[in-house]
């Protein structure tokens, strides 16, 4: 019989041996999930005996198989909101908060009744995070995968945004109608040839359609830039998340489509992560 502290040390050692950088944090999160408690409880009961180790061992084994922690737990925090995550969605990344900051910087009056369009909405994290900051805005999320769209709808309902959101099953612009003050997207941007070399957590567990950006990683941006002119309001804003090294190419695509690039924002690691444009 081991204590909670001993079980955590043993699990951390196993995860570290498997090459998992976040081993200590993952072990604590998984033990908390197995016991149905939070981190503070674990700290305060570190010397208690861990009587049932089966559930914890099962979760640790899933992580040793390189299943992402967000999938094991079924959720991921983004912009201080908790989003359901499944095999049909990408897990929200902290880097994507750069796009939220970029859009908000373009909105001097957050009380305006803005209309937002999120193409390739996934979990809905970008759209719903912005709606949390723009109380009179409405948003439309678009995705081509019905299962993914169901997750986004569920997140909107659970977080209290269902009255201000609509969701459309559409292949990019195909079924979109109307004009929008803000058009945003975090599309697939990994070059096809790079996908096999990604971390197992991504390559083996996240949906290929949300990763594969074509030969050069820019296929989705060509579609997005080429179609945005029909749907962007006169004084509207476009914000696209981009992969490392892609900002210049995406900016050029937007310029070729007749837009003015207003800025390129870097994430906390200093990587150019978001391209902002308008008419």
N, C-alpha and C positions, 0 to 999 in steps of 0.2 A: 504494500500500500504506500503510495507516494503522496507528498503534500502538493498543493497547488504550485508552489514555487519550484519544487523539483520537477513536476510535470512540464512546467514552462521551460525550464532549463534543458530538459531532454528534448523537447520538441524543437526548441530553437537550434540546438546542435544538429538535429537531423535536417532541418531546413537549410541551415548554413552549409552543411555538407553537400546539399543538392544544388548549391550555387545560387540560392535565393537571397538577394541583398537585404530584403526587408524581413528577415527571419524572425527577429524578436517581436516586432510589431504584429506580424502575421500570426505568430503563436498566441499572443495575447488576444487578438481579435477572434481567433477560432475557438479558444477556450471559453471566452465570453459568450460566443454563440452557442457552444455546446451546453453551457450551464444556464444560459438565459440571463446573464448578468453583464454589468459594465466593467470598465477598467478600474474604476475606483473600488468596486467590491472585490475584485481580484487582489488588488494591492492590500486592502484591509484584512483579507482572509488568506494571505500567502502561506501561512503555516497550517491551515486546515487540511485535513485529509481529502484527497480526491477519490471519492468512493466509486464513481462510475467513469471509467476511462474509455469505454467503447465508442461513444459518440465523438469524443475528442480525437481519438486515434483515427477514426474514419475521416474526419475533416482534415487532419494532418496528412493523411495518405493522398487525399485529393490534391492538396497543395504540392506534395512531393511529385505528383504527376503533372505539375505545372499548370493546373487549372487556376485561373486568376482568382484572387481573393474576392473580387466583386461578384463573380459568378457563384462562388461557394456561399457567400453571405446573401446573395440576391439583391444587393443594393450598393449604391456608391454616392457619396456626398459630392455636390457641386454647387458652388455659389451659396453655401450654407443651406441648401435644400437636399433632401434625400430622394434619390431616384432609383426605382426598380430597374434591375439589369437582368437580361436573359441572354441566351445564346443567339438571339435574333438581333441584338443591339451591340454597338460598341459601348464600352464603359466610358463614362465621362472622364476627361483628362483635365488636370489643373491647368495645362497650357491653354485650353480652350477658354478659360476665363479672360484671356487677353482679348478675345473677340467681344465679350460682354463689355469690358472696359472701353474698347474702341467705339462701340455703338453708343454707349452712354455719353461719351465725350462729344458726340455729334448731336446730342439732344439737349439744348440749353433749358428747355421747359419740359420737365418730366411729367407734367400734368396734362399735356396735350393728348387728344384722342387719336393716337397713332394707329396705323395698321401695319402689322408685321407679317412677313412671309419667310418661313424656314424650310429650305429645300434639302431633303435628305435628313429629316428631323431626328431619326433614331429614337433615343429615349425621350426626346423633347427637351433636353436639358438647356440648350441655348435659348429656345423660344420661351420656356417657362421662367428661366432666370431673368430674362429681360422683362417679362410681364410682372415679375415680382418687384421690379424697380419702376415700372411705368403703369401706375394704377388705373389709368383710363385708356390704355391701349388694348387692342384685340390682336390675336395672332392666329395664323393658319400654318399648320405643319403638313408637309408633303413627304410621302415616302412611297416607294414602289413595292414594299414588302408588307402584306397584310398583317403578318405576325408582329413585325416591328411597329407598325402603326397602332396596333392594339396596346402595346406597351406604353407608347407615348400618350395615348388616350387615358390609360389607367393612371399614369403619373399626373396628368392634368387634373383628373378627378380627385385623386388622393391629396394633391397639394392645394386644392381649392381653386383651380383656374378653369374648370370646365365651362363656366358661363362665358368666358372670354376667349375661348379657343374653338377652332374648327380643324378637322383633319381630313386630308384628301389622299386617296389612294391614286397615285399618279407617277408616271415615269418622267421625272423632272417637270418641265413646263406643260406636259401634255394636257392635263385637265385643269390647269390653273386659269382663273378668270379674275378680272379686276385690276386695280392698281394698288400699290403698297408704298408706304413711306419708308419702310426699311426692308431690304431683302438681304437675308443672311444664309450662309451655308458653310458646313464643314464636310465637304464631299470626299469621296475616296481619292487619295492622292499618292498612294504608294506605287511606284513603277512595278509592273507585273513581275519582272525578273528579280526584284528585291524581296518579294514576299516569302519565298522559302527560307531566306536568311534571317527573318524576324525572330524575336524571342518566341519560345513555344507558347507562352501565354497569349500571344497575339495570333501567330500563324495557325495554331491548332484549335483555338477556341473562339475567335471572333469571326463574324460573318465576312466571307470573302468579298461579297458585293459592296461592303462598306470600306474595304481596304484598297481594292484593285483600281488604280487610276489609269490603266492602259500602259502602253510601251514607255512613255515618258512621264507618266503620272498626271498628265494635264487634260485627259479626255473630258472629265466632268467640267473643268473650268471653261473649256471651249463651248460646251453646251450652255453653261450658266451665263457667260459673258454675251454669247450670241443672242440669247433670248431675253435678257433682262430689260432691254430698252422698251419692250412692249408693256411691261408690268410695273416699271418704276415710276412713282409720282414725280412731278416736275422738280420738286426740291428734295427728292428722296435720297437715301443713303444705301450703298451696297457694302457689305462686309463679308469677306471670304476668309476662312482659316486656310492656311497653306502649310505644306511641309517644308522642312529645312532646305534652303536653297531655291525655293520655288517662287518667292515673292516677286522677283523681277519679271519672270515669265508671265505670271498671272497679271501683274500690272500692265504688261504689254498687251495681253489679250483684252483687257478692259479698255485700254486706249484705242486699240484697233476697232472695238465695238462702239466707239464714240463717247466713251466716258472720260471724266477727268479723275485721275488718281489723287486723292486728298492726303493720303499718308500710308505708311507701313509701320505697324507697331510690333515691337519685340516682346517676347515672353520673358519670364524671370531669369531664364538661362541666357538671355541675350540673342535668341534666335528670332529672325523675322517670321512672325507667326500669323499676322492678319493684314490683309490689304483692304483699304477703305477707299471707295470711289463714289462719284455722283455725276450728275449731268454737267 
